[in-house]
Amino acid sequence: MISQQTIDIVKSTAPSLKKHGQQITSRMYEIMFHKYPEVKEQFDMSAQANGSQPAKLATSDLAPSQ
């Protein structure tokens, strides 16, 4: 079960995620692929290049908190 403190933290970050979500997720993927290049084969790299995958992740993270 998720604690109330965790729920509160997630809800408090929603405005920043809404405003900067795609930038955050794009950077996360950039770091992940640099540190762990072997995971690239598990991703659609064209969706990375055109920004659709980072956008989908940012949107999916935000949706439950709204």
N, C-alpha and C positions, 0 to 999 in steps of 0.2 A: 504494500500500500504506500502511496506517496504521502509524505507529510504535508501538513498545512503550510509549513515554512517553504517547502519546495514549490508548492502551488503558488504561493504569494510571490516568490522570486520569479517564476516563469511569467506570471501575469504582469509583474512590474517591468519586465523586459519587452513586452509586446509592442509598445510604441516605438522603441528603437528598432526592433525587428521589422516592423511595418515600414519604417522610413529607410532602413539600410539593409534589409534582408538579403537582397540579391548581391550587394557588395560583400556582405559577410560570408554568404555561402560560396561565392566565386573565389574568395580568398582562401576559404577552408579547402576547397577542391585543389587549388593551386598548391597549397602547402602539402596536402595529402599526396598528390601525384609526384611532387618533388621528393618527399621523404620515402614514399612507398610506390615506386614506379610499377611494380608488379601488379598493382590493383587496377591499372588502366584498362587491362583486358576485360574487366568486369563492367565497364562503363561504355556508353555510346559517346565516343569522343567528339562526334559532330554535334551532339547536344551540348557538350561542354563548350565547344568553340562558338556556337551561336547563342549561348547563354540560356537556352531553354531549361537545361537540367538544374543549374543554380536557382533559376526563378521558380521552378516547381518545388524544390526543396524549401526555399524561403516561404513560399505560399503554404505548403503543407505544415510547416512548423507554426505558422501564424494562425491557421484556421481554427484549431481547437481552443485557442485562448480568446477568441472574439466572442 
